[in-house]
């Protein structure tokens, strides 16, 4: 079983930001706008993050109570809350 730190160490700084946004249920377009990158770049970061977490969907990362969700949520908010 992986510890929280193990998952965080696997992620790049940008992947951590994307992970935090996934945990807050931001869409790829919203993440792209926040990070000033294209949606395709976000999709690439999402795919890389999912692979490192050994899951198949964003929902597995964002689902409350899941270890990976707690890891992503612990990173902190990407930006001020959405309206």
N, C-alpha and C positions, 0 to 999 in steps of 0.2 A: 504494500500500500504506500502510495506517495504522500509525502508531507507537502504542506502548502509551499514551503520554500523551494521544493524540487520543481514544482510547476512554474513558479516565478522565475527561477534560474533558466528555464528553457526558453523563455520569451525575450525577444528584443524589446527595446524601449517602445518602439512603435506598436508592436504586438500587444504590449501591456495596455497601451492606450485604447487600442481597438477592443481588447478583452473587456476593459472597464465599460466601454460603450455598449458592447454586446450585453453585459450584465444589466445595464440600464435599459436594454431593449431599444437602442437606437437602430435605425435602418442603415443600410450601407450608404445610401445617399446622404443621410444626416451625418454619419461619421466622416464621409469624404468632405463635406462642407466644413466640419469642425477642424479637420486636419489639413485642409487646403490641398487635397490630393484627389485623384480621379476615383470613381466608383470601382473601376477595375483594380486599382491599387489596393483599395480596401478589401475587395474580394480575395485578392492574393494574400493579404495579411490574415484574413479570416481563415482561409484554407490552411495556411501555415500553422495558425494557432490551434485549429481543430486537430490537425495531425499531431502536434506536440502533446495535446491533451488526450489523444487516442479516442476521439469521439467523431461522430459523423454529421452532427448538425449544430447550428447555433443554439437551438433550444436546449441541447444537453449542457451547454455552457451557461445559459441564462436561467435555467430552471432552479427556482429557490430550493435550498436544502441540499443541492448537489455540491460535492466537494469542489469541483471546478468553478461552480458559480460563486462559492464563498471566496475562492482565490481571486476571481475577477472582481468581485464586489469589494474586496479588501484593498484593491489598488486605488480606489477612490474615483470620484466623479471626473469625467473628462472635461466638463464645462458646467456652467450654471444650469440648473434644471430647466427643462422644457416647459413652455406654458401649458 
